[in-house]
């Protein structure tokens, strides 16, 4: 994969690897998920809208002017539309579940990378303190706080305490 804008070579490589990984995950997805994804992609297109305008519009026109006894109350049309809606909503939910799982995996990756970066910066702060002490410079007062690793579980516990819980269903 070639990127048009000149980016950092490491960034280019990361983008290419993540793109390949996403393509592999798409190919490895179960047949049902791939099928649901394709159906959802089609149902979210203007071609699908056009198809429905033509089919349902044609049904209505045919029923009103050419064959009035075919479906005079449009019950058959309503039933077809209802069954279609049930299946389409199921396909959309399958696709959303897959996207939610991918989103959670990316969020987990972000968290791990951020925790690693924070740890590395804490080590760098300790190194800066040692260098400052070696050359006889007084390090900033807040450097001590920066030198300590952030503990993710402590932050999550604090967030759980201050975040209001959603109302419970009765």
C-alpha positions in Angstrom: 0.0 0.0 0.0 1.5 3.3 -1.0 0.5 6.5 0.7 0.4 9.7 -1.3 1.5 12.2 1.4 5.1 11.8 2.6 4.8 10.4 6.1 7.4 9.1 8.6 8.6 5.7 7.4 7.6 4.1 10.7 4.1 5.6 10.4 3.8 4.4 6.8 4.8 0.9 7.9 2.3 0.9 10.8 -0.5 2.0 8.5 0.3 -0.8 6.0 0.6 -3.4 8.7 -2.7 -2.4 10.4 -4.4 -2.3 7.0 -3.2 -5.9 6.2 -4.3 -7.0 9.6 -7.8 -5.6 9.1 -8.0 -7.3 5.7 -6.9 -10.6 7.3 -9.5 -10.2 10.0 -12.2 -9.4 7.4 -11.2 -12.6 5.4 -11.1 -14.7 8.6 -14.6 -13.5 9.8 -17.3 -16.2 9.8 -19.4 -16.5 6.7 -22.4 -15.2 8.5 -20.6 -12.0 9.6 -19.2 -11.4 6.1 -22.7 -12.0 4.6 -24.3 -9.7 7.1 -21.7 -7.0 6.4 -22.3 -7.2 2.6 -26.1 -7.1 3.1 -25.8 -4.1 5.5 -23.5 -2.3 3.1 -26.0 -2.8 0.3 -29.0 -1.8 2.4 -27.2 1.4 3.4 -26.8 2.5 -0.2 -28.7 4.7 -2.6 -29.0 1.7 -5.0 -31.1 0.0 -2.2 -33.3 3.1 -1.9 -33.8 3.2 -5.7 -34.7 -0.5 -5.8 -37.3 0.0 -3.1 -38.7 3.1 -4.7 -39.1 1.1 -7.9 -40.5 -2.1 -6.4 -42.8 -0.5 -3.8 -43.8 2.3 -6.1 -44.4 -0.1 -8.9 -46.5 -2.3 -6.6 -48.6 0.7 -5.4 -49.1 2.0 -9.0 -50.0 -1.5 -10.3 -52.3 -2.1 -7.4 -54.1 1.3 -7.7 -54.6 1.5 -11.4 -54.0 -1.8 -13.2 -55.0 -4.7 -10.9 -57.1 -3.2 -8.1 -58.2 -6.6 -6.8 -54.6 -7.9 -6.4 -54.0 -6.3 -2.9 -56.7 -3.6 -2.3 -55.7 -2.9 1.3 -51.9 -3.2 0.7 -51.8 -5.9 3.4 -49.4 -8.1 1.4 -47.1 -5.2 0.7 -47.1 -4.2 4.4 -46.3 -7.9 5.4 -43.4 -8.0 2.9 -42.1 -4.7 4.2 -42.4 -5.9 7.8 -40.6 -9.2 7.2 -37.9 -7.4 5.3 -37.5 -4.9 8.2 -37.1 -7.8 10.7 -34.3 -9.4 8.6 -32.6 -6.1 7.8 -32.5 -5.0 11.4 -31.0 -8.4 12.3 -28.3 -8.0 9.7 -27.6 -4.5 10.9 -27.3 -5.7 14.5 -24.9 -8.5 13.5 -22.7 -5.9 11.7 -22.9 -3.5 14.7 -21.8 -6.3 17.1 -18.8 -7.0 14.9 -17.9 -3.4 14.7 -18.3 -3.0 18.5 -15.9 -5.9 19.0 -13.4 -4.3 16.7 -13.8 -1.0 18.4 -13.2 -2.6 21.8 -10.0 -4.3 20.5 -8.8 -0.9 19.2 -9.6 0.8 22.5 -7.7 -1.9 24.4 -4.7 -1.4 22.0 -4.9 2.4 22.6 -4.9 1.9 26.4 -1.9 -0.5 26.3 0.1 1.8 24.1 -0.8 4.8 26.3 0.2 2.9 29.4 3.5 1.9 27.8 4.2 5.5 26.6 3.4 6.8 30.1 5.8 4.2 31.7 8.5 5.2 29.3 8.0 8.9 30.0 8.2 8.2 33.7 11.6 6.5 33.2 12.7 9.5 31.1 11.7 11.8 33.9 13.8 9.8 36.4 16.7 10.0 33.9 16.2 13.8 33.6 16.4 14.0 37.4 19.6 12.1 37.5 21.2 14.2 34.8 20.0 17.4 36.6 21.6 16.2 39.8 24.8 15.2 38.1 25.2 18.7 36.5 24.1 20.5 39.6 20.8 21.8 38.4 17.8 21.8 40.6 15.1 19.6 38.9 11.5 21.0 38.8 9.5 20.3 41.9 6.8 18.4 40.0 9.3 16.0 38.4 8.9 13.6 41.3 5.2 13.2 40.6 5.9 12.6 36.9 8.4 9.8 37.7 5.7 7.6 39.2 3.9 5.2 36.9 0.2 5.7 36.5 -1.8 2.7 37.7 -4.7 2.2 35.4 -6.8 0.3 37.9 -6.6 3.2 40.4 -7.8 5.6 37.7 -10.6 3.3 36.8 -11.6 2.9 40.5 -11.7 6.7 40.8 -13.7 7.1 37.7 -16.2 4.5 38.9 -16.6 6.5 42.1 -17.2 9.8 40.4 -19.2 8.7 37.4 -22.9 8.4 38.0 -24.4 5.0 37.4 -27.1 4.7 34.8 -30.6 4.4 36.2 -31.8 0.9 36.8 -34.8 -0.4 34.9 -37.8 -1.1 37.2 
